[in-house]
């Protein structure tokens, strides 16, 4: 298991679309997905494993693109 993920890896793990990923990382959200930038632009975005686990555990059911409680693949 790795300690750092790129956005595309998190999208696959959570089975969410790219637009949904960026909605979840919006800092205006009450509980945004924690990301870190190590370079210019969105290319340098990473997500730490421990923070991802804590964030997912704090969520209500149904963060996917479909109905509450249903995660759908892209």
N, C-alpha and C positions, 0 to 999 in steps of 0.2 A: 504494500500500500504506500502511496506517495504522500508527502506532506504538503505539496503545493500543486494546485490545479490551474489550468488555463480555462478561460470562459467556455470554450467549446467542450471541454471535458465535463464541466459542471452541467452544461445544458444536456449532455447525454446522460449523466448520472441522474439528474432530476427529471429527465424526459420532458423538457420544456423547449419552446421555440426561442430563437434569438431575440425577437421583440419582447417576449415574456421575461427573458433573462434581464434585459435592460430595464424593464419596468420594475423588477424586483430589486435592482441595484440602485434605483433612484433614491437619493438621499432625502427626498421629500416624503418618502414612505415612512410609516410609523416604525417599521422594523426592517430596514433595508438589508439585503444580502451584503455581507461585509466583503469588500474588495480592496486591493492595494495596487497602486500604480508604481512601477519601477522604471518607467521610461515615458517618452512623450506619447500622447494620445492613448487610445484604447488598446493598442497593440501590447502595451506593457502592463496589462491588467492581470493580476493573479488573485487566487482565492486560497487561503490557508485551510488545510484539512480540519484542524481543531475548531476554527471559527465556523466553518461550513456545518460541521456536526452540531455545534451548539445552536446555530441559526435554525437548522432544520428541526431540531428538537423543540424549539420555541414556537413553531408555527402551528396554526390550526390546520386541520385536514383540508386538502383541496387547493394546492397552489398551482396546479397544472393549467393547461389551456382549456380543459373541458369543464364539465360540471363539478361542483364541490365533491371532493373525495375521489375524483377520477383523474388519473394522469394519462395523457395520451401521447403517443409517439408522433414525431414530425414526419 
